[in-house]
């Protein structure tokens, strides 16, 4: 089981702040493919991966990051400073 957290407009589009998912995905990208196939709201939220960042166990990662042993994944838009 993996805890999946959604932040900012990702959370708004999906309608959940977090959920626990049982997945056989090998990478973050594979997990995104599984999520997009669930419902239209997930497909909309993940339609442009260039507008998203991901953290795996609270460390910034790429979408090709492996999921073996991962406990938490967070999806969020890029952050800006100022």
HTML snippet that shows the backbone in 3Dmol.js (N, CA, C, O; Angstrom):
<script src="https://3Dmol.org/build/3Dmol-min.js"></script>
<div id="view" style="width:600px;height:400px;position:relative"></div>
<script>
const pdb = `
ATOM      1  N   UNK A   1       0.838  -1.191   0.000  1.00  0.00           N
ATOM      2  CA  UNK A   1       0.000   0.000   0.000  1.00  0.00           C
ATOM      3  C   UNK A   1       0.883   1.255   0.000  1.00  0.00           C
ATOM      4  O   UNK A   1       1.893   1.329   0.700  1.00  0.00           O
ATOM      5  N   UNK A   2       0.476   2.214  -0.790  1.00  0.00           N
ATOM      6  CA  UNK A   2       1.200   3.478  -0.901  1.00  0.00           C
ATOM      7  C   UNK A   2       0.234   4.608  -0.547  1.00  0.00           C
ATOM      8  O   UNK A   2      -0.894   4.644  -1.038  1.00  0.00           O
ATOM      9  N   UNK A   3       0.677   5.518   0.298  1.00  0.00           N
ATOM     10  CA  UNK A   3      -0.093   6.729   0.571  1.00  0.00           C
ATOM     11  C   UNK A   3       0.203   7.721  -0.539  1.00  0.00           C
ATOM     12  O   UNK A   3       1.362   8.039  -0.803  1.00  0.00           O
ATOM     13  N   UNK A   4      -0.847   8.209  -1.190  1.00  0.00           N
ATOM     14  CA  UNK A   4      -0.699   9.177  -2.271  1.00  0.00           C
ATOM     15  C   UNK A   4      -1.325  10.486  -1.808  1.00  0.00           C
ATOM     16  O   UNK A   4      -2.501  10.530  -1.448  1.00  0.00           O
ATOM     17  N   UNK A   5      -0.531  11.548  -1.821  1.00  0.00           N
ATOM     18  CA  UNK A   5      -0.977  12.865  -1.370  1.00  0.00           C
ATOM     19  C   UNK A   5      -1.068  13.803  -2.566  1.00  0.00           C
ATOM     20  O   UNK A   5      -0.230  13.778  -3.467  1.00  0.00           O
ATOM     21  N   UNK A   6      -2.111  14.633  -2.547  1.00  0.00           N
ATOM     22  CA  UNK A   6      -2.347  15.589  -3.622  1.00  0.00           C
ATOM     23  C   UNK A   6      -2.388  16.987  -3.020  1.00  0.00           C
ATOM     24  O   UNK A   6      -3.026  17.203  -1.990  1.00  0.00           O
ATOM     25  N   UNK A   7      -1.704  17.943  -3.663  1.00  0.00           N
ATOM     26  CA  UNK A   7      -1.645  19.301  -3.156  1.00  0.00           C
ATOM     27  C   UNK A   7      -2.106  20.307  -4.207  1.00  0.00           C
ATOM     28  O   UNK A   7      -2.022  20.054  -5.409  1.00  0.00           O
ATOM     29  N   UNK A   8      -2.598  21.458  -3.730  1.00  0.00           N
ATOM     30  CA  UNK A   8      -2.993  22.603  -4.552  1.00  0.00           C
ATOM     31  C   UNK A   8      -4.057  22.206  -5.576  1.00  0.00           C
ATOM     32  O   UNK A   8      -5.032  21.541  -5.224  1.00  0.00           O
ATOM     33  N   UNK A   9      -3.882  22.604  -6.833  1.00  0.00           N
ATOM     34  CA  UNK A   9      -4.914  22.328  -7.828  1.00  0.00           C
ATOM     35  C   UNK A   9      -5.038  20.846  -8.156  1.00  0.00           C
ATOM     36  O   UNK A   9      -6.072  20.423  -8.673  1.00  0.00           O
ATOM     37  N   UNK A  10      -4.023  20.052  -7.871  1.00  0.00           N
ATOM     38  CA  UNK A  10      -4.139  18.600  -8.080  1.00  0.00           C
ATOM     39  C   UNK A  10      -5.213  18.057  -7.139  1.00  0.00           C
ATOM     40  O   UNK A  10      -6.072  17.276  -7.549  1.00  0.00           O
ATOM     41  N   UNK A  11      -5.157  18.475  -5.884  1.00  0.00           N
ATOM     42  CA  UNK A  11      -6.163  18.065  -4.887  1.00  0.00           C
ATOM     43  C   UNK A  11      -7.549  18.549  -5.308  1.00  0.00           C
ATOM     44  O   UNK A  11      -8.530  17.815  -5.189  1.00  0.00           O
ATOM     45  N   UNK A  12      -7.626  19.777  -5.795  1.00  0.00           N
ATOM     46  CA  UNK A  12      -8.918  20.325  -6.214  1.00  0.00           C
ATOM     47  C   UNK A  12      -9.525  19.530  -7.362  1.00  0.00           C
ATOM     48  O   UNK A  12     -10.728  19.268  -7.365  1.00  0.00           O
ATOM     49  N   UNK A  13      -8.717  19.149  -8.321  1.00  0.00           N
ATOM     50  CA  UNK A  13      -9.234  18.400  -9.478  1.00  0.00           C
ATOM     51  C   UNK A  13      -9.640  16.979  -9.107  1.00  0.00           C
ATOM     52  O   UNK A  13     -10.637  16.458  -9.608  1.00  0.00           O
ATOM     53  N   UNK A  14      -8.868  16.361  -8.233  1.00  0.00           N
ATOM     54  CA  UNK A  14      -9.173  14.980  -7.852  1.00  0.00           C
ATOM     55  C   UNK A  14     -10.265  14.941  -6.780  1.00  0.00           C
ATOM     56  O   UNK A  14     -11.071  14.012  -6.735  1.00  0.00           O
ATOM     57  N   UNK A  15     -10.278  15.956  -5.925  1.00  0.00           N
ATOM     58  CA  UNK A  15     -11.303  16.012  -4.886  1.00  0.00           C
ATOM     59  C   UNK A  15     -10.924  15.314  -3.595  1.00  0.00           C
ATOM     60  O   UNK A  15     -11.770  15.105  -2.726  1.00  0.00           O
ATOM     61  N   UNK A  16      -9.656  14.952  -3.468  1.00  0.00           N
ATOM     62  CA  UNK A  16      -9.159  14.272  -2.267  1.00  0.00           C
ATOM     63  C   UNK A  16      -7.807  14.849  -1.881  1.00  0.00           C
ATOM     64  O   UNK A  16      -7.008  15.175  -2.758  1.00  0.00           O
ATOM     65  N   UNK A  17      -7.531  14.983  -0.580  1.00  0.00           N
ATOM     66  CA  UNK A  17      -6.189  15.403  -0.180  1.00  0.00           C
ATOM     67  C   UNK A  17      -5.199  14.246  -0.187  1.00  0.00           C
ATOM     68  O   UNK A  17      -4.003  14.444  -0.400  1.00  0.00           O
ATOM     69  N   UNK A  18      -5.709  13.029   0.048  1.00  0.00           N
ATOM     70  CA  UNK A  18      -4.839  11.847   0.044  1.00  0.00           C
ATOM     71  C   UNK A  18      -5.676  10.589  -0.048  1.00  0.00           C
ATOM     72  O   UNK A  18      -6.880  10.599   0.207  1.00  0.00           O
ATOM     73  N   UNK A  19      -5.017   9.512  -0.417  1.00  0.00           N
ATOM     74  CA  UNK A  19      -5.663   8.206  -0.442  1.00  0.00           C
ATOM     75  C   UNK A  19      -4.594   7.134  -0.352  1.00  0.00           C
ATOM     76  O   UNK A  19      -3.422   7.384  -0.633  1.00  0.00           O
ATOM     77  N   UNK A  20      -5.005   5.948   0.040  1.00  0.00           N
ATOM     78  CA  UNK A  20      -4.100   4.807   0.139  1.00  0.00           C
ATOM     79  C   UNK A  20      -4.415   3.893  -1.042  1.00  0.00           C
ATOM     80  O   UNK A  20      -5.564   3.509  -1.263  1.00  0.00           O
ATOM     81  N   UNK A  21      -3.374   3.554  -1.793  1.00  0.00           N
ATOM     82  CA  UNK A  21      -3.555   2.794  -3.027  1.00  0.00           C
ATOM     83  C   UNK A  21      -2.741   1.504  -2.984  1.00  0.00           C
ATOM     84  O   UNK A  21      -1.586   1.489  -2.557  1.00  0.00           O
ATOM     85  N   UNK A  22      -3.361   0.446  -3.428  1.00  0.00           N
ATOM     86  CA  UNK A  22      -2.663  -0.817  -3.624  1.00  0.00           C
ATOM     87  C   UNK A  22      -2.326  -0.885  -5.112  1.00  0.00           C
ATOM     88  O   UNK A  22      -3.219  -1.007  -5.950  1.00  0.00           O
ATOM     89  N   UNK A  23      -1.054  -0.809  -5.431  1.00  0.00           N
ATOM     90  CA  UNK A  23      -0.638  -0.713  -6.831  1.00  0.00           C
ATOM     91  C   UNK A  23       0.501  -1.677  -7.122  1.00  0.00           C
ATOM     92  O   UNK A  23       1.325  -1.973  -6.257  1.00  0.00           O
ATOM     93  N   UNK A  24       0.528  -2.153  -8.341  1.00  0.00           N
ATOM     94  CA  UNK A  24       1.641  -2.993  -8.797  1.00  0.00           C
ATOM     95  C   UNK A  24       2.578  -2.187  -9.702  1.00  0.00           C
ATOM     96  O   UNK A  24       3.438  -2.757 -10.374  1.00  0.00           O
ATOM     97  N   UNK A  25       2.410  -0.870  -9.717  1.00  0.00           N
ATOM     98  CA  UNK A  25       3.224   0.002 -10.572  1.00  0.00           C
ATOM     99  C   UNK A  25       4.703  -0.100 -10.185  1.00  0.00           C
ATOM    100  O   UNK A  25       5.048  -0.161  -9.005  1.00  0.00           O
ATOM    101  N   UNK A  26       5.559  -0.118 -11.195  1.00  0.00           N
ATOM    102  CA  UNK A  26       7.007  -0.205 -10.965  1.00  0.00           C
ATOM    103  C   UNK A  26       7.645   1.170 -10.798  1.00  0.00           C
ATOM    104  O   UNK A  26       8.663   1.308 -10.120  1.00  0.00           O
ATOM    105  N   UNK A  27       7.040   2.192 -11.419  1.00  0.00           N
ATOM    106  CA  UNK A  27       7.587   3.547 -11.354  1.00  0.00           C
ATOM    107  C   UNK A  27       6.461   4.541 -11.072  1.00  0.00           C
ATOM    108  O   UNK A  27       5.282   4.192 -11.118  1.00  0.00           O
ATOM    109  N   UNK A  28       6.840   5.773 -10.783  1.00  0.00           N
ATOM    110  CA  UNK A  28       5.844   6.826 -10.591  1.00  0.00           C
ATOM    111  C   UNK A  28       5.015   6.985 -11.859  1.00  0.00           C
ATOM    112  O   UNK A  28       3.795   7.126 -11.782  1.00  0.00           O
ATOM    113  N   UNK A  29       5.647   6.966 -13.010  1.00  0.00           N
ATOM    114  CA  UNK A  29       4.924   7.099 -14.278  1.00  0.00           C
ATOM    115  C   UNK A  29       3.891   5.988 -14.448  1.00  0.00           C
ATOM    116  O   UNK A  29       2.787   6.237 -14.931  1.00  0.00           O
ATOM    117  N   UNK A  30       4.245   4.765 -14.055  1.00  0.00           N
ATOM    118  CA  UNK A  30       3.289   3.656 -14.126  1.00  0.00           C
ATOM    119  C   UNK A  30       2.099   3.903 -13.204  1.00  0.00           C
ATOM    120  O   UNK A  30       0.960   3.600 -13.558  1.00  0.00           O
ATOM    121  N   UNK A  31       2.367   4.450 -12.027  1.00  0.00           N
ATOM    122  CA  UNK A  31       1.292   4.763 -11.092  1.00  0.00           C
ATOM    123  C   UNK A  31       0.372   5.834 -11.676  1.00  0.00           C
ATOM    124  O   UNK A  31      -0.850   5.737 -11.559  1.00  0.00           O
ATOM    125  N   UNK A  32       0.956   6.847 -12.299  1.00  0.00           N
ATOM    126  CA  UNK A  32       0.158   7.895 -12.932  1.00  0.00           C
ATOM    127  C   UNK A  32      -0.737   7.287 -14.013  1.00  0.00           C
ATOM    128  O   UNK A  32      -1.900   7.673 -14.136  1.00  0.00           O
ATOM    129  N   UNK A  33      -0.219   6.353 -14.788  1.00  0.00           N
ATOM    130  CA  UNK A  33      -1.018   5.678 -15.818  1.00  0.00           C
ATOM    131  C   UNK A  33      -2.201   4.956 -15.181  1.00  0.00           C
ATOM    132  O   UNK A  33      -3.321   5.031 -15.687  1.00  0.00           O
ATOM    133  N   UNK A  34      -1.955   4.255 -14.068  1.00  0.00           N
ATOM    134  CA  UNK A  34      -3.042   3.568 -13.348  1.00  0.00           C
ATOM    135  C   UNK A  34      -4.086   4.571 -12.850  1.00  0.00           C
ATOM    136  O   UNK A  34      -5.289   4.346 -12.985  1.00  0.00           O
ATOM    137  N   UNK A  35      -3.616   5.670 -12.279  1.00  0.00           N
ATOM    138  CA  UNK A  35      -4.543   6.669 -11.745  1.00  0.00           C
ATOM    139  C   UNK A  35      -5.377   7.303 -12.859  1.00  0.00           C
ATOM    140  O   UNK A  35      -6.587   7.477 -12.712  1.00  0.00           O
ATOM    141  N   UNK A  36      -4.736   7.643 -13.958  1.00  0.00           N
ATOM    142  CA  UNK A  36      -5.454   8.271 -15.078  1.00  0.00           C
ATOM    143  C   UNK A  36      -6.550   7.373 -15.631  1.00  0.00           C
ATOM    144  O   UNK A  36      -7.556   7.866 -16.140  1.00  0.00           O
ATOM    145  N   UNK A  37      -6.367   6.066 -15.537  1.00  0.00           N
ATOM    146  CA  UNK A  37      -7.357   5.118 -16.053  1.00  0.00           C
ATOM    147  C   UNK A  37      -8.560   4.973 -15.110  1.00  0.00           C
ATOM    148  O   UNK A  37      -9.592   4.425 -15.498  1.00  0.00           O
ATOM    149  N   UNK A  38      -8.425   5.459 -13.887  1.00  0.00           N
ATOM    150  CA  UNK A  38      -9.500   5.311 -12.903  1.00  0.00           C
ATOM    151  C   UNK A  38     -10.764   6.075 -13.275  1.00  0.00           C
ATOM    152  O   UNK A  38     -11.835   5.490 -13.434  1.00  0.00           O
ATOM    153  N   UNK A  39     -10.622   7.383 -13.412  1.00  0.00           N
ATOM    154  CA  UNK A  39     -11.762   8.264 -13.651  1.00  0.00           C
ATOM    155  C   UNK A  39     -11.291   9.498 -14.403  1.00  0.00           C
ATOM    156  O   UNK A  39     -10.095   9.780 -14.477  1.00  0.00           O
ATOM    157  N   UNK A  40     -12.237  10.220 -14.953  1.00  0.00           N
ATOM    158  CA  UNK A  40     -11.920  11.426 -15.715  1.00  0.00           C
ATOM    159  C   UNK A  40     -11.214  12.471 -14.858  1.00  0.00           C
ATOM    160  O   UNK A  40     -10.335  13.175 -15.356  1.00  0.00           O
ATOM    161  N   UNK A  41     -11.576  12.589 -13.585  1.00  0.00           N
ATOM    162  CA  UNK A  41     -10.952  13.604 -12.728  1.00  0.00           C
ATOM    163  C   UNK A  41      -9.453  13.351 -12.553  1.00  0.00           C
ATOM    164  O   UNK A  41      -8.670  14.299 -12.482  1.00  0.00           O
ATOM    165  N   UNK A  42      -9.052  12.088 -12.485  1.00  0.00           N
ATOM    166  CA  UNK A  42      -7.621  11.757 -12.400  1.00  0.00           C
ATOM    167  C   UNK A  42      -6.942  12.040 -13.743  1.00  0.00           C
ATOM    168  O   UNK A  42      -5.834  12.574 -13.795  1.00  0.00           O
ATOM    169  N   UNK A  43      -7.623  11.676 -14.812  1.00  0.00           N
ATOM    170  CA  UNK A  43      -7.067  11.913 -16.144  1.00  0.00           C
ATOM    171  C   UNK A  43      -6.819  13.404 -16.352  1.00  0.00           C
ATOM    172  O   UNK A  43      -5.791  13.790 -16.907  1.00  0.00           O
ATOM    173  N   UNK A  44      -7.754  14.240 -15.911  1.00  0.00           N
ATOM    174  CA  UNK A  44      -7.596  15.685 -16.027  1.00  0.00           C
ATOM    175  C   UNK A  44      -6.432  16.179 -15.168  1.00  0.00           C
ATOM    176  O   UNK A  44      -5.625  16.987 -15.625  1.00  0.00           O
ATOM    177  N   UNK A  45      -6.342  15.704 -13.945  1.00  0.00           N
ATOM    178  CA  UNK A  45      -5.290  16.161 -13.024  1.00  0.00           C
ATOM    179  C   UNK A  45      -3.891  15.805 -13.525  1.00  0.00           C
ATOM    180  O   UNK A  45      -2.942  16.557 -13.304  1.00  0.00           O
ATOM    181  N   UNK A  46      -3.764  14.671 -14.192  1.00  0.00           N
ATOM    182  CA  UNK A  46      -2.448  14.205 -14.643  1.00  0.00           C
ATOM    183  C   UNK A  46      -2.251  14.342 -16.155  1.00  0.00           C
ATOM    184  O   UNK A  46      -1.382  13.684 -16.727  1.00  0.00           O
ATOM    185  N   UNK A  47      -3.046  15.185 -16.798  1.00  0.00           N
ATOM    186  CA  UNK A  47      -2.965  15.293 -18.259  1.00  0.00           C
ATOM    187  C   UNK A  47      -1.692  15.978 -18.743  1.00  0.00           C
ATOM    188  O   UNK A  47      -1.268  15.747 -19.875  1.00  0.00           O
ATOM    189  N   UNK A  48      -1.073  16.817 -17.911  1.00  0.00           N
ATOM    190  CA  UNK A  48       0.150  17.515 -18.315  1.00  0.00           C
ATOM    191  C   UNK A  48       1.210  17.341 -17.225  1.00  0.00           C
ATOM    192  O   UNK A  48       1.280  18.136 -16.288  1.00  0.00           O
ATOM    193  N   UNK A  49       2.019  16.314 -17.350  1.00  0.00           N
ATOM    194  CA  UNK A  49       3.017  16.010 -16.321  1.00  0.00           C
ATOM    195  C   UNK A  49       4.087  17.094 -16.207  1.00  0.00           C
ATOM    196  O   UNK A  49       4.750  17.198 -15.175  1.00  0.00           O
ATOM    197  N   UNK A  50       4.262  17.900 -17.253  1.00  0.00           N
ATOM    198  CA  UNK A  50       5.247  18.981 -17.162  1.00  0.00           C
ATOM    199  C   UNK A  50       4.807  20.047 -16.161  1.00  0.00           C
ATOM    200  O   UNK A  50       5.619  20.859 -15.719  1.00  0.00           O
ATOM    201  N   UNK A  51       3.525  20.046 -15.805  1.00  0.00           N
ATOM    202  CA  UNK A  51       2.996  21.007 -14.838  1.00  0.00           C
ATOM    203  C   UNK A  51       2.968  20.433 -13.420  1.00  0.00           C
ATOM    204  O   UNK A  51       2.401  21.042 -12.512  1.00  0.00           O
ATOM    205  N   UNK A  52       3.576  19.271 -13.234  1.00  0.00           N
ATOM    206  CA  UNK A  52       3.563  18.594 -11.938  1.00  0.00           C
ATOM    207  C   UNK A  52       4.958  18.266 -11.451  1.00  0.00           C
ATOM    208  O   UNK A  52       5.886  18.079 -12.237  1.00  0.00           O
ATOM    209  N   UNK A  53       5.082  18.202 -10.159  1.00  0.00           N
ATOM    210  CA  UNK A  53       6.287  17.692  -9.502  1.00  0.00           C
ATOM    211  C   UNK A  53       5.857  16.535  -8.627  1.00  0.00           C
ATOM    212  O   UNK A  53       4.686  16.406  -8.270  1.00  0.00           O
ATOM    213  N   UNK A  54       6.821  15.695  -8.286  1.00  0.00           N
ATOM    214  CA  UNK A  54       6.515  14.528  -7.459  1.00  0.00           C
ATOM    215  C   UNK A  54       7.587  14.372  -6.393  1.00  0.00           C
ATOM    216  O   UNK A  54       8.766  14.636  -6.626  1.00  0.00           O
ATOM    217  N   UNK A  55       7.152  13.939  -5.225  1.00  0.00           N
ATOM    218  CA  UNK A  55       8.079  13.592  -4.150  1.00  0.00           C
ATOM    219  C   UNK A  55       7.810  12.150  -3.753  1.00  0.00           C
ATOM    220  O   UNK A  55       6.661  11.739  -3.587  1.00  0.00           O
ATOM    221  N   UNK A  56       8.872  11.400  -3.606  1.00  0.00           N
ATOM    222  CA  UNK A  56       8.791   9.996  -3.200  1.00  0.00           C
ATOM    223  C   UNK A  56       9.415   9.895  -1.810  1.00  0.00           C
ATOM    224  O   UNK A  56      10.592  10.199  -1.617  1.00  0.00           O
ATOM    225  N   UNK A  57       8.612   9.467  -0.860  1.00  0.00           N
ATOM    226  CA  UNK A  57       9.043   9.436   0.545  1.00  0.00           C
ATOM    227  C   UNK A  57       9.700  10.758   0.947  1.00  0.00           C
ATOM    228  O   UNK A  57      10.770  10.780   1.554  1.00  0.00           O
ATOM    229  N   UNK A  58       9.033  11.852   0.593  1.00  0.00           N
ATOM    230  CA  UNK A  58       9.390  13.225   0.950  1.00  0.00           C
ATOM    231  C   UNK A  58      10.696  13.730   0.321  1.00  0.00           C
ATOM    232  O   UNK A  58      11.307  14.672   0.826  1.00  0.00           O
ATOM    233  N   UNK A  59      11.117  13.102  -0.775  1.00  0.00           N
ATOM    234  CA  UNK A  59      12.285  13.561  -1.532  1.00  0.00           C
ATOM    235  C   UNK A  59      11.845  13.827  -2.971  1.00  0.00           C
ATOM    236  O   UNK A  59      11.187  12.985  -3.582  1.00  0.00           O
ATOM    237  N   UNK A  60      12.200  14.985  -3.512  1.00  0.00           N
ATOM    238  CA  UNK A  60      11.859  15.264  -4.907  1.00  0.00           C
ATOM    239  C   UNK A  60      12.401  14.161  -5.809  1.00  0.00           C
ATOM    240  O   UNK A  60      13.514  13.671  -5.618  1.00  0.00           O
ATOM    241  N   UNK A  61      11.601  13.787  -6.783  1.00  0.00           N
ATOM    242  CA  UNK A  61      11.975  12.671  -7.662  1.00  0.00           C
ATOM    243  C   UNK A  61      11.468  12.944  -9.071  1.00  0.00           C
ATOM    244  O   UNK A  61      10.712  13.886  -9.310  1.00  0.00           O
ATOM    245  N   UNK A  62      11.904  12.098  -9.994  1.00  0.00           N
ATOM    246  CA  UNK A  62      11.421  12.140 -11.366  1.00  0.00           C
ATOM    247  C   UNK A  62      10.308  11.121 -11.532  1.00  0.00           C
ATOM    248  O   UNK A  62      10.121  10.243 -10.690  1.00  0.00           O
ATOM    249  N   UNK A  63       9.577  11.250 -12.619  1.00  0.00           N
ATOM    250  CA  UNK A  63       8.478  10.323 -12.862  1.00  0.00           C
ATOM    251  C   UNK A  63       8.954   8.910 -13.199  1.00  0.00           C
ATOM    252  O   UNK A  63       8.153   7.975 -13.202  1.00  0.00           O
ATOM    253  N   UNK A  64      10.242   8.744 -13.483  1.00  0.00           N
ATOM    254  CA  UNK A  64      10.761   7.399 -13.737  1.00  0.00           C
ATOM    255  C   UNK A  64      11.321   6.752 -12.461  1.00  0.00           C
ATOM    256  O   UNK A  64      11.937   5.687 -12.522  1.00  0.00           O
ATOM    257  N   UNK A  65      11.108   7.394 -11.315  1.00  0.00           N
ATOM    258  CA  UNK A  65      11.609   6.853 -10.040  1.00  0.00           C
ATOM    259  C   UNK A  65      10.920   5.535  -9.713  1.00  0.00           C
ATOM    260  O   UNK A  65       9.707   5.414  -9.887  1.00  0.00           O
ATOM    261  N   UNK A  66      11.676   4.544  -9.242  1.00  0.00           N
ATOM    262  CA  UNK A  66      11.091   3.251  -8.888  1.00  0.00           C
ATOM    263  C   UNK A  66      10.248   3.350  -7.620  1.00  0.00           C
ATOM    264  O   UNK A  66      10.497   4.197  -6.762  1.00  0.00           O
ATOM    265  N   UNK A  67       9.254   2.480  -7.511  1.00  0.00           N
ATOM    266  CA  UNK A  67       8.355   2.490  -6.358  1.00  0.00           C
ATOM    267  C   UNK A  67       8.607   1.359  -5.374  1.00  0.00           C
ATOM    268  O   UNK A  67       7.906   1.264  -4.367  1.00  0.00           O
ATOM    269  N   UNK A  68       9.578   0.503  -5.630  1.00  0.00           N
ATOM    270  CA  UNK A  68       9.850  -0.613  -4.719  1.00  0.00           C
ATOM    271  C   UNK A  68      10.157  -0.079  -3.321  1.00  0.00           C
ATOM    272  O   UNK A  68      11.093   0.701  -3.143  1.00  0.00           O
ATOM    273  N   UNK A  69       9.378  -0.493  -2.343  1.00  0.00           N
ATOM    274  CA  UNK A  69       9.601  -0.105  -0.962  1.00  0.00           C
ATOM    275  C   UNK A  69       9.121   1.290  -0.590  1.00  0.00           C
ATOM    276  O   UNK A  69       9.309   1.715   0.550  1.00  0.00           O
ATOM    277  N   UNK A  70       8.517   2.003  -1.507  1.00  0.00           N
ATOM    278  CA  UNK A  70       8.058   3.366  -1.259  1.00  0.00           C
ATOM    279  C   UNK A  70       6.785   3.339  -0.410  1.00  0.00           C
ATOM    280  O   UNK A  70       5.897   2.512  -0.617  1.00  0.00           O
ATOM    281  N   UNK A  71       6.723   4.264   0.548  1.00  0.00           N
ATOM    282  CA  UNK A  71       5.546   4.351   1.416  1.00  0.00           C
ATOM    283  C   UNK A  71       4.639   5.529   1.068  1.00  0.00           C
ATOM    284  O   UNK A  71       3.436   5.489   1.325  1.00  0.00           O
ATOM    285  N   UNK A  72       5.226   6.591   0.476  1.00  0.00           N
ATOM    286  CA  UNK A  72       4.435   7.799   0.234  1.00  0.00           C
ATOM    287  C   UNK A  72       4.867   8.486  -1.050  1.00  0.00           C
ATOM    288  O   UNK A  72       6.056   8.586  -1.353  1.00  0.00           O
ATOM    289  N   UNK A  73       3.872   8.960  -1.802  1.00  0.00           N
ATOM    290  CA  UNK A  73       4.110   9.741  -3.012  1.00  0.00           C
ATOM    291  C   UNK A  73       3.248  10.989  -2.925  1.00  0.00           C
ATOM    292  O   UNK A  73       2.073  10.914  -2.563  1.00  0.00           O
ATOM    293  N   UNK A  74       3.825  12.128  -3.254  1.00  0.00           N
ATOM    294  CA  UNK A  74       3.072  13.382  -3.253  1.00  0.00           C
ATOM    295  C   UNK A  74       3.160  14.032  -4.630  1.00  0.00           C
ATOM    296  O   UNK A  74       4.226  14.078  -5.245  1.00  0.00           O
ATOM    297  N   UNK A  75       2.036  14.525  -5.095  1.00  0.00           N
ATOM    298  CA  UNK A  75       1.973  15.234  -6.368  1.00  0.00           C
ATOM    299  C   UNK A  75       1.582  16.680  -6.093  1.00  0.00           C
ATOM    300  O   UNK A  75       0.666  16.944  -5.314  1.00  0.00           O
ATOM    301  N   UNK A  76       2.281  17.620  -6.737  1.00  0.00           N
ATOM    302  CA  UNK A  76       2.028  19.042  -6.495  1.00  0.00           C
ATOM    303  C   UNK A  76       2.546  19.851  -7.686  1.00  0.00           C
ATOM    304  O   UNK A  76       3.403  19.385  -8.436  1.00  0.00           O
ATOM    305  N   UNK A  77       2.017  21.068  -7.851  1.00  0.00           N
ATOM    306  CA  UNK A  77       2.535  21.936  -8.918  1.00  0.00           C
ATOM    307  C   UNK A  77       3.897  22.495  -8.518  1.00  0.00           C
ATOM    308  O   UNK A  77       4.248  22.494  -7.338  1.00  0.00           O
ATOM    309  N   UNK A  78       4.661  22.970  -9.495  1.00  0.00           N
ATOM    310  CA  UNK A  78       5.964  23.584  -9.171  1.00  0.00           C
ATOM    311  C   UNK A  78       5.766  24.749  -8.214  1.00  0.00           C
ATOM    312  O   UNK A  78       4.769  25.468  -8.287  1.00  0.00           O
ATOM    313  N   UNK A  79       6.709  24.921  -7.334  1.00  0.00           N
ATOM    314  CA  UNK A  79       6.642  26.023  -6.373  1.00  0.00           C
ATOM    315  C   UNK A  79       7.563  27.146  -6.820  1.00  0.00           C
ATOM    316  O   UNK A  79       8.624  26.910  -7.398  1.00  0.00           O
ATOM    317  N   UNK A  80       7.144  28.354  -6.546  1.00  0.00           N
ATOM    318  CA  UNK A  80       7.990  29.501  -6.867  1.00  0.00           C
ATOM    319  C   UNK A  80       8.288  30.266  -5.592  1.00  0.00           C
ATOM    320  O   UNK A  80       7.496  30.274  -4.650  1.00  0.00           O
ATOM    321  N   UNK A  81       9.407  30.889  -5.581  1.00  0.00           N
ATOM    322  CA  UNK A  81       9.781  31.695  -4.419  1.00  0.00           C
ATOM    323  C   UNK A  81       9.469  33.160  -4.681  1.00  0.00           C
ATOM    324  O   UNK A  81       9.065  33.542  -5.780  1.00  0.00           O
ATOM    325  N   UNK A  82       9.664  33.960  -3.659  1.00  0.00           N
ATOM    326  CA  UNK A  82       9.422  35.351  -3.936  1.00  0.00           C
ATOM    327  C   UNK A  82       9.332  36.194  -2.745  1.00  0.00           C
ATOM    328  O   UNK A  82       9.127  37.402  -2.858  1.00  0.00           O
TER     329      UNK A  82
END
`;
const viewer = $3Dmol.createViewer("view");
viewer.addModel(pdb, "pdb");
viewer.setStyle({}, {cartoon: {color: "spectrum"}});
viewer.zoomTo();
viewer.render();
</script>
